[in-house]
């Protein structure tokens, strides 16, 4: 038989496709059909938008991300943000949704091309913890109507949840039965050999029972949307809605990229290397653009879907590509059957997802870290519950930045270095409150010398008095790469107050960048070039030069 025979080529191709990836892809593909429909429902969209987002996001993400295992789908956090965006349902909604998804993707793609992957580490864990737990609560309480049959008309989610719980007598019995039965089956089936497929089996059994058992008539998916046995046709974005969708798209991009970065940094590729987070940014952006053009919701890296692939044995891109094929076949072959899925069963599935999204252990850790972190987490949590989520995300980051600046500005400490002839090592002590005449005081600031800390540093420097003549303050700046105009102006004012008392300021250990800042701002001439000493490769050399100059200045001030 020829080496190029069809049989031999088939065996070679089959051997090249790992069986564990095919198995993992089958599991993800089957689970993603009801999960995708539920995500669309959670987002307040036509449930098909969630399913199409899962399909095209998974397909495009598998082809272009740096991570070989990351699953790019809709996420609970992104779905809850989308549910707060107006204009995504009704006539003309297809173009608006496409605009939102494409705009989100473009922002993700731009972040990736700008190599901003490393900036994710600046997002405080307190913000993420408060946001994720509020999203989890939103997911759970947002499904109370679907699980009880009572639709509250209160103004926000919290009030609707309270109103629902206060009207138990108005619950629809069959709806509650189907929802509770689905919850029990999901938990029970997942403990069997079915594993993750227990989600699918629970939805199928509950929907079948609702259709066949007399007296269990409940809403089904077909009541909301027709599930065609075909793939969607492309749709163009609506350019007229770009401006109003920019902030929601920015929030979606931020949340999606942070979730994706967590996957990138926690799961290595099969060769042992970790993915490039910036390339993953770009890959998620491409996936969201493709999803939007094919009537899907915005997508990003999904930790739950990725974890499912890993748990099922997946190790490479073939798993996600297989999942996309399985979803496609399911839509084409069983699209009509999907319309019989019971809505209370989908509500129960989403409540399970919400409960599993809670990170209470992380919340406890953040709370115990300190008051600043606890405040950031708590404010982000409350804002996420009370205001549209796209604003809550941005507000949480803004508050954390403000509190960080306030916290860091008060952490700057100035210490005195006392040098003697018995040792080359300095002794650190508290700086004097006032500068004594003829005294040389060597000071070292610890902490970041940015604009908000300028006043804190100056307040710790020795104050000049009428008796300070001949005194010299030697300020070590080694390791400080950027002073900023606020700090430079504070140093100039302190220099002038010393000079008015016949005292002097000497700067040592000045980096090349800071020296350029002093020169470009004119501060170097004001301070005196002979009283500013650049950092030298040998530690202490610049300080010794500054001390020699300080002694010279003392001699210049002594009476002749």
C-alpha positions as CSV (number, residue, x, y, z in Angstrom):
1,X,0.0,0.0,0.0
2,X,1.3,3.4,-0.9
3,X,2.5,5.8,1.9
4,X,0.1,8.3,0.4
5,X,-3.0,6.0,0.5
6,X,-6.2,7.5,1.9
7,X,-6.2,5.0,4.8
8,X,-2.7,5.8,5.9
9,X,-3.3,9.5,5.6
10,X,-6.5,9.1,7.7
11,X,-4.7,7.2,10.4
12,X,-1.9,9.8,10.5
13,X,-4.4,12.6,10.8
14,X,-6.3,10.8,13.5
15,X,-3.1,10.3,15.5
16,X,-2.2,14.0,15.2
17,X,-5.5,14.9,16.9
18,X,-5.2,14.1,20.6
19,X,-8.2,12.1,21.9
20,X,-8.3,14.0,25.2
21,X,-8.8,17.3,23.3
22,X,-11.6,15.8,21.3
23,X,-13.3,14.5,24.4
24,X,-12.9,17.9,26.2
25,X,-14.2,19.7,23.1
26,X,-17.3,17.4,23.0
27,X,-18.0,18.2,26.7
28,X,-17.6,22.0,26.3
29,X,-19.6,22.0,23.0
30,X,-22.6,20.2,24.6
31,X,-22.5,22.3,27.8
32,X,-22.1,25.6,25.9
33,X,-25.5,25.2,24.1
34,X,-27.7,25.6,27.1
35,X,-25.1,27.8,28.8
36,X,-24.9,30.2,25.9
37,X,-28.7,30.5,25.7
38,X,-28.7,31.2,29.5
39,X,-26.0,33.9,29.0
40,X,-28.1,35.6,26.4
41,X,-31.0,35.5,28.8
42,X,-28.9,36.9,31.6
43,X,-27.8,39.7,29.3
44,X,-31.4,40.6,28.6
45,X,-31.0,39.8,25.0
46,X,-32.5,37.3,22.6
47,X,-31.0,34.0,24.0
48,X,-29.6,33.3,20.6
49,X,-27.2,36.2,20.9
50,X,-25.6,34.3,23.8
51,X,-25.4,31.1,21.8
52,X,-23.9,32.7,18.8
53,X,-21.4,34.6,21.0
54,X,-20.3,31.3,22.5
55,X,-20.0,29.7,19.0
56,X,-18.1,32.4,17.2
57,X,-16.1,33.5,20.2
58,X,-14.9,30.0,20.9
59,X,-14.0,29.5,17.2
60,X,-12.1,32.7,16.7
61,X,-10.5,32.6,20.1
62,X,-9.0,29.2,19.5
63,X,-7.4,30.4,16.3
64,X,-5.8,33.7,17.4
65,X,-5.1,33.8,21.1
66,X,-1.6,33.2,22.5
67,X,-3.1,30.8,25.1
68,X,-3.7,27.4,23.6
69,X,-6.3,26.4,26.2
70,X,-8.3,29.6,26.8
71,X,-12.0,29.5,25.9
72,X,-13.3,32.8,24.7
73,X,-17.1,33.1,25.4
74,X,-19.6,35.3,27.1
75,X,-19.1,35.6,30.8
76,X,-21.5,36.2,33.7
77,X,-19.8,39.5,34.5
78,X,-20.0,40.8,30.9
79,X,-23.6,39.6,30.6
80,X,-24.7,41.6,33.7
81,X,-23.0,44.7,32.3
82,X,-24.8,44.2,28.9
83,X,-28.2,43.9,30.7
84,X,-27.8,47.5,31.9
85,X,-27.2,48.9,28.4
86,X,-30.3,50.3,26.8
87,X,-31.3,49.9,23.2
88,X,-30.2,46.3,22.7
89,X,-33.7,44.8,22.3
90,X,-36.5,45.6,19.9
91,X,-36.3,46.9,16.4
92,X,-32.8,47.8,15.3
93,X,-31.3,45.9,18.2
94,X,-29.2,43.7,15.9
95,X,-27.2,46.6,14.7
96,X,-26.8,48.0,18.2
97,X,-25.6,44.7,19.6
98,X,-23.1,44.4,16.7
99,X,-21.9,47.9,17.5
100,X,-21.4,47.1,21.1
101,X,-19.5,43.8,20.4
102,X,-17.4,45.2,17.6
103,X,-16.5,48.3,19.7
104,X,-15.6,46.2,22.7
105,X,-13.4,44.0,20.4
106,X,-11.7,47.0,18.9
107,X,-10.8,48.4,22.3
108,X,-9.4,44.9,23.3
109,X,-7.5,44.7,20.0
110,X,-6.0,48.2,20.5
111,X,-4.9,47.3,24.1
112,X,-3.2,44.2,22.7
113,X,-1.5,46.0,19.9
114,X,-0.3,48.6,22.3
115,X,1.3,45.9,24.5
116,X,-0.8,46.8,27.5
117,X,-1.1,43.2,28.8
118,X,1.2,43.9,31.7
119,X,-0.9,46.8,33.0
120,X,-3.6,44.4,34.3
121,X,-1.4,43.9,37.4
122,X,-2.3,47.5,38.4
123,X,-6.0,46.6,38.8
124,X,-6.5,46.2,42.6
125,X,-7.6,42.8,43.8
126,X,-10.0,44.6,46.1
127,X,-11.9,46.1,43.1
128,X,-12.1,42.7,41.3
129,X,-13.2,40.9,44.5
130,X,-16.0,43.5,45.2
131,X,-17.1,43.5,41.5
132,X,-17.1,39.7,41.1
133,X,-19.1,39.0,44.2
134,X,-21.6,41.7,43.3
135,X,-21.9,40.2,39.9
136,X,-22.5,36.8,41.5
137,X,-25.3,38.2,43.6
138,X,-26.8,40.0,40.6
139,X,-26.8,36.8,38.7
140,X,-28.7,34.9,41.4
141,X,-31.3,37.6,42.2
142,X,-31.7,38.4,38.5
143,X,-33.1,34.9,38.0
144,X,-35.7,35.0,40.7
145,X,-38.4,36.0,38.3
146,X,-37.6,33.1,35.9
147,X,-37.4,30.6,38.8
148,X,-40.6,31.7,40.6
149,X,-42.9,33.0,37.8
150,X,-43.4,36.3,39.7
151,X,-42.2,39.3,37.8
152,X,-41.6,42.3,40.1
153,X,-41.8,45.8,38.7
154,X,-39.5,47.4,41.3
155,X,-36.9,49.9,40.1
156,X,-33.6,47.9,40.6
157,X,-32.4,44.4,41.2
158,X,-32.2,44.6,45.0
159,X,-35.7,46.0,45.3
160,X,-37.1,43.5,42.8
161,X,-35.5,40.7,44.8
162,X,-37.0,42.0,48.1
163,X,-40.4,42.4,46.4
164,X,-40.2,38.9,45.0
165,X,-39.4,37.3,48.4
166,X,-42.2,39.3,50.0
167,X,-44.8,37.8,47.5
168,X,-44.2,34.1,47.9
169,X,-48.0,33.6,47.6
170,X,-47.8,34.8,44.0
171,X,-45.2,32.3,42.9
172,X,-46.2,30.0,40.0
173,X,-46.1,26.5,41.4
174,X,-45.0,24.6,38.3
175,X,-42.3,27.1,37.6
176,X,-40.9,26.7,41.1
177,X,-41.1,22.9,40.8
178,X,-39.1,22.8,37.5
179,X,-36.5,25.3,38.8
180,X,-35.9,23.4,42.1
181,X,-35.9,20.0,40.3
182,X,-33.2,21.4,37.9
183,X,-31.1,22.7,40.7
184,X,-31.2,19.3,42.5
185,X,-30.4,17.4,39.3
186,X,-27.5,19.6,38.4
187,X,-25.9,19.0,41.8
188,X,-26.8,15.3,41.7
189,X,-25.7,14.5,38.1
190,X,-22.4,16.3,38.5
191,X,-21.5,13.9,41.3
192,X,-21.9,11.0,38.9
193,X,-19.8,9.8,36.0
194,X,-21.6,12.4,33.9
195,X,-19.5,15.2,35.5
196,X,-19.9,18.5,33.6
197,X,-22.4,16.9,31.2
198,X,-24.7,16.7,34.2
199,X,-25.6,20.3,33.3
200,X,-26.9,19.3,29.9
201,X,-28.7,16.2,31.2
202,X,-30.4,18.2,34.0
203,X,-31.7,20.8,31.5
204,X,-33.0,18.0,29.1
205,X,-34.7,16.0,31.8
206,X,-36.3,19.1,33.4
207,X,-37.5,20.4,30.0
208,X,-38.8,17.0,29.0
209,X,-40.7,16.6,32.2
210,X,-42.2,20.1,31.9
211,X,-43.5,19.2,28.4
212,X,-44.8,15.7,29.2
213,X,-46.0,15.8,32.8
214,X,-49.6,17.2,33.1
215,X,-49.9,20.3,35.2
216,X,-46.2,21.4,34.6
217,X,-46.8,23.9,31.8
218,X,-44.1,26.5,32.0
219,X,-42.6,29.1,29.6
220,X,-40.2,27.7,27.1
221,X,-37.4,29.2,25.0
222,X,-39.6,29.3,21.9
223,X,-41.9,31.8,23.7
224,X,-39.0,34.3,23.6
225,X,-37.3,33.5,20.3
226,X,-37.4,31.1,17.4
227,X,-34.4,28.8,17.4
228,X,-33.5,28.2,13.7
229,X,-31.7,25.2,12.4
230,X,-29.2,27.4,10.6
231,X,-26.3,29.7,11.3
232,X,-26.8,33.5,11.5
233,X,-26.2,35.8,8.6
234,X,-23.7,38.6,9.2
235,X,-25.0,42.0,10.4
236,X,-23.3,45.4,10.1
237,X,-22.8,47.7,13.2
238,X,-24.8,50.8,13.6
239,X,-22.4,53.7,13.4
240,X,-25.0,56.1,14.7
241,X,-24.8,54.5,18.1
242,X,-21.0,54.6,18.6
243,X,-20.9,57.5,21.1
244,X,-23.6,56.2,23.4
245,X,-22.1,52.7,23.5
246,X,-18.5,53.8,24.1
247,X,-18.6,53.7,27.9
248,X,-20.3,50.3,28.1
249,X,-17.8,48.9,25.6
250,X,-14.9,50.3,27.6
251,X,-16.3,48.6,30.7
252,X,-16.9,45.3,28.9
253,X,-13.4,45.4,27.4
254,X,-11.9,46.1,30.8
255,X,-13.7,43.3,32.6
256,X,-13.1,40.8,29.7
257,X,-9.4,41.6,29.5
258,X,-8.9,41.3,33.3
259,X,-10.7,37.9,33.3
260,X,-8.7,36.8,30.3
261,X,-5.4,37.9,31.9
262,X,-6.2,35.8,35.0
263,X,-6.4,32.8,32.7
264,X,-3.2,33.7,30.8
265,X,-1.2,33.9,34.0
266,X,-2.6,30.8,35.6
267,X,-2.6,28.2,32.8
268,X,0.6,27.5,30.8
269,X,0.6,26.3,27.2
270,X,1.4,22.6,26.5
271,X,5.1,23.5,25.9
272,X,5.3,24.9,29.5
273,X,5.6,28.6,28.5
274,X,3.0,31.1,29.7
275,X,0.9,32.9,27.1
276,X,1.6,36.5,26.1
277,X,-1.2,38.5,27.8
278,X,-1.0,41.3,25.1
279,X,-1.5,38.8,22.3
280,X,-4.4,37.3,24.3
281,X,-5.9,40.8,24.5
282,X,-5.7,41.0,20.7
283,X,-7.2,37.5,20.3
284,X,-10.1,38.3,22.6
285,X,-10.7,41.5,20.6
286,X,-10.8,39.6,17.3
287,X,-13.2,37.0,18.8
288,X,-15.5,39.8,20.1
289,X,-15.5,41.5,16.7
290,X,-16.3,38.2,14.9
291,X,-19.1,37.4,17.5
292,X,-20.7,40.9,16.9
293,X,-20.6,40.6,13.1
294,X,-22.5,37.3,13.5
295,X,-25.2,38.5,15.9
296,X,-23.4,37.4,19.0
297,X,-22.9,39.2,22.3
298,X,-19.4,40.6,23.3
299,X,-17.1,37.9,24.5
300,X,-13.9,37.5,26.6
301,X,-11.8,34.9,28.3
302,X,-14.1,32.6,30.3
303,X,-12.6,31.1,33.4
304,X,-15.5,28.7,33.9
305,X,-15.3,27.4,30.3
306,X,-11.6,27.1,30.4
307,X,-11.7,25.3,33.7
308,X,-14.2,22.9,32.2
309,X,-11.9,22.1,29.3
310,X,-9.0,21.5,31.6
311,X,-11.1,19.3,33.9
312,X,-12.2,17.3,30.9
313,X,-8.6,16.7,29.8
314,X,-8.1,19.3,27.2
315,X,-4.6,20.6,26.6
316,X,-4.6,22.5,23.3
317,X,-6.5,24.5,20.7
318,X,-8.1,21.4,19.3
319,X,-10.4,21.2,22.3
320,X,-12.0,24.6,21.6
321,X,-12.1,24.0,17.9
322,X,-13.9,20.8,18.6
323,X,-16.3,22.6,20.9
324,X,-17.2,25.1,18.1
325,X,-17.8,22.2,15.7
326,X,-20.1,20.5,18.3
327,X,-22.1,23.7,18.8
328,X,-22.5,24.1,15.1
329,X,-23.7,20.6,14.6
330,X,-26.1,20.9,17.5
331,X,-27.6,24.1,16.1
332,X,-28.0,22.7,12.6
333,X,-29.4,19.3,13.8
334,X,-31.3,20.2,16.9
335,X,-32.2,23.9,16.6
336,X,-35.9,23.2,16.6
337,X,-35.7,21.0,19.7
338,X,-33.9,23.7,21.6
339,X,-37.0,25.8,21.5
340,X,-38.6,23.4,24.0
341,X,-36.0,24.2,26.7
342,X,-37.9,25.2,29.9
343,X,-37.1,28.7,31.0
344,X,-37.2,27.9,34.7
345,X,-34.5,25.3,33.9
346,X,-32.3,28.0,32.3
347,X,-33.0,30.2,35.3
348,X,-31.8,27.5,37.7
349,X,-28.7,26.9,35.6
350,X,-27.8,30.6,35.9
351,X,-28.4,30.6,39.6
352,X,-25.9,27.7,39.9
353,X,-23.4,29.7,37.9
354,X,-24.0,32.7,40.1
355,X,-23.5,30.8,43.3
356,X,-20.3,29.3,42.0
357,X,-19.0,32.8,41.0
358,X,-18.9,34.0,44.7
359,X,-15.4,34.3,46.0
360,X,-16.1,34.6,49.7
361,X,-12.6,33.5,50.7
362,X,-11.1,36.3,48.6
363,X,-13.5,38.8,50.2
364,X,-12.4,37.7,53.7
365,X,-8.8,38.0,52.8
366,X,-9.3,41.5,51.3
367,X,-11.2,42.6,54.4
368,X,-8.4,41.4,56.7
369,X,-5.8,43.2,54.7
370,X,-6.6,46.6,56.0
371,X,-9.2,49.5,56.0
372,X,-8.2,50.9,52.6
373,X,-8.7,47.6,50.8
374,X,-11.9,46.9,52.7
375,X,-13.3,50.3,51.7
376,X,-12.4,49.8,48.0
377,X,-14.0,46.4,47.9
378,X,-17.2,47.5,49.8
379,X,-17.7,50.6,47.7
380,X,-17.2,48.6,44.4
381,X,-19.6,45.9,45.7
382,X,-22.3,48.5,46.5
383,X,-21.9,50.5,43.4
384,X,-22.2,47.4,41.3
385,X,-25.5,46.6,42.9
386,X,-26.9,50.1,42.8
387,X,-25.8,51.7,39.6
388,X,-25.4,50.5,36.0
389,X,-22.5,48.2,36.0
390,X,-20.4,49.9,33.3
391,X,-20.2,52.9,35.6
392,X,-19.6,50.8,38.7
393,X,-16.5,49.2,37.2
394,X,-14.9,52.5,36.2
395,X,-15.9,54.1,39.6
396,X,-14.3,51.2,41.5
397,X,-11.0,51.6,39.6
398,X,-11.1,55.4,40.1
399,X,-11.8,55.1,43.9
400,X,-9.0,52.6,44.3
401,X,-6.6,55.0,42.5
402,X,-7.6,57.9,44.7
403,X,-7.3,55.8,47.9
404,X,-4.0,54.4,46.7
405,X,-2.6,57.9,46.1
406,X,-3.8,59.1,49.6
407,X,-2.4,56.0,51.2
408,X,1.0,56.1,49.5
409,X,1.4,59.9,50.1
410,X,1.1,59.3,53.8
411,X,3.6,56.4,53.8
412,X,6.6,58.5,52.8
413,X,9.1,58.6,55.7
414,X,12.2,60.8,56.1
415,X,15.0,59.5,58.3
416,X,18.3,61.0,59.4
417,X,21.6,59.2,58.6
418,X,24.2,59.8,61.4
419,X,27.7,59.0,60.3
420,X,30.7,58.6,62.6
421,X,34.3,57.6,62.5
422,X,33.8,54.3,64.1
423,X,31.8,52.7,61.3
424,X,31.2,53.1,57.6
425,X,27.5,52.2,58.1
426,X,25.0,55.0,59.0
427,X,22.7,54.9,62.0
428,X,19.1,55.9,61.2
429,X,17.3,58.3,63.6
430,X,14.4,60.7,63.5
431,X,15.3,64.0,61.8
432,X,15.4,67.1,64.0
433,X,12.3,69.3,64.1
434,X,14.5,72.4,63.5
435,X,17.9,72.9,61.8
436,X,20.6,74.0,64.3
437,X,23.1,76.5,63.2
438,X,26.3,75.0,61.8
439,X,24.8,71.5,61.8
440,X,25.0,69.1,58.8
441,X,21.9,66.9,58.6
442,X,21.9,64.0,56.1
443,X,18.3,62.9,55.3
444,X,17.0,60.0,53.3
445,X,13.3,59.8,52.1
446,X,11.7,56.3,51.9
447,X,8.7,56.0,49.6
448,X,7.4,57.4,46.3
449,X,8.1,61.1,45.8
450,X,5.2,61.9,43.6
451,X,3.0,65.0,43.7
452,X,0.7,64.0,46.6
453,X,3.7,63.2,48.8
454,X,5.5,66.5,48.4
455,X,3.8,68.2,51.4
456,X,4.3,65.1,53.6
457,X,8.1,65.1,52.8
458,X,8.5,68.8,53.4
459,X,6.7,68.5,56.8
460,X,9.3,66.0,58.0
461,X,12.3,68.2,57.0
462,X,14.0,70.3,59.7
463,X,12.5,73.8,59.8
464,X,14.9,76.7,59.4
465,X,14.9,79.3,62.2
466,X,16.8,82.5,63.0
467,X,19.5,80.3,64.6
468,X,20.0,78.1,61.6
469,X,22.8,80.1,59.9
470,X,25.6,77.8,58.6
471,X,23.4,74.7,58.8
472,X,23.2,72.4,55.8
473,X,20.5,69.8,54.8
474,X,21.9,67.0,52.6
475,X,19.0,65.2,50.9
476,X,19.8,61.8,49.4
477,X,17.7,61.1,46.3
478,X,19.3,57.9,45.2
479,X,16.8,55.5,43.5
480,X,14.3,58.3,42.8
481,X,13.7,58.3,39.1
482,X,11.0,60.9,38.8
483,X,10.2,63.9,41.0
484,X,7.6,65.8,39.1
485,X,6.9,69.5,39.1
486,X,5.0,69.5,42.4
487,X,7.9,68.0,44.3
488,X,10.5,70.2,42.5
489,X,8.6,73.3,43.4
490,X,8.4,72.2,47.1
491,X,12.2,71.7,47.1
492,X,12.7,75.1,45.6
493,X,10.5,76.7,48.3
494,X,12.4,74.8,51.1
495,X,15.7,75.9,49.5
496,X,14.6,79.5,49.6
497,X,13.4,79.2,53.3
498,X,16.9,77.8,54.2
499,X,18.7,80.5,52.3
500,X,16.7,83.2,54.1
501,X,18.1,81.8,57.4
502,X,21.6,81.5,56.1
503,X,21.4,77.7,55.6
504,X,21.8,75.5,52.6
505,X,20.3,72.6,50.7
506,X,22.5,69.9,49.0
507,X,21.1,67.1,46.8
508,X,23.0,63.9,46.3
509,X,22.5,60.6,44.5
510,X,20.5,62.4,41.7
511,X,19.6,60.1,38.8
512,X,20.2,61.2,35.2
513,X,16.5,61.5,34.6
514,X,16.0,63.7,37.7
515,X,19.0,65.8,36.7
516,X,17.4,66.4,33.3
517,X,14.2,67.4,35.0
518,X,16.0,69.9,37.3
519,X,18.0,71.3,34.3
520,X,14.9,71.6,32.0
521,X,12.8,73.3,34.6
522,X,15.5,75.8,35.6
523,X,15.5,74.4,39.1
524,X,19.2,73.4,38.8
525,X,20.3,77.0,38.3
526,X,18.1,78.0,41.2
527,X,19.5,75.4,43.6
528,X,23.1,75.9,42.4
529,X,24.8,73.3,40.1
530,X,27.6,72.9,42.6
531,X,25.1,71.8,45.2
532,X,23.5,69.0,43.2
533,X,25.5,65.8,42.8
534,X,24.7,63.1,40.3
535,X,24.5,59.4,41.4
536,X,27.8,57.5,41.0
537,X,28.2,53.8,40.3
538,X,30.0,53.3,43.6
539,X,27.6,53.6,46.6
540,X,28.3,56.5,48.9
541,X,30.6,58.4,46.4
542,X,27.9,61.0,45.6
543,X,27.1,61.4,49.3
544,X,30.8,62.0,50.2
545,X,31.0,64.6,47.5
546,X,27.9,66.3,48.9
547,X,29.3,66.2,52.5
548,X,32.5,67.9,51.3
549,X,30.5,70.6,49.7
550,X,28.4,71.0,52.9
551,X,31.6,71.5,54.9
552,X,32.7,74.1,52.3
553,X,29.4,75.9,52.7
554,X,29.9,75.9,56.5
555,X,33.3,77.6,56.0
556,X,31.8,80.2,53.7
557,X,29.2,81.1,56.4
558,X,31.8,81.2,59.3
559,X,32.9,84.7,60.3
560,X,36.2,85.9,58.9
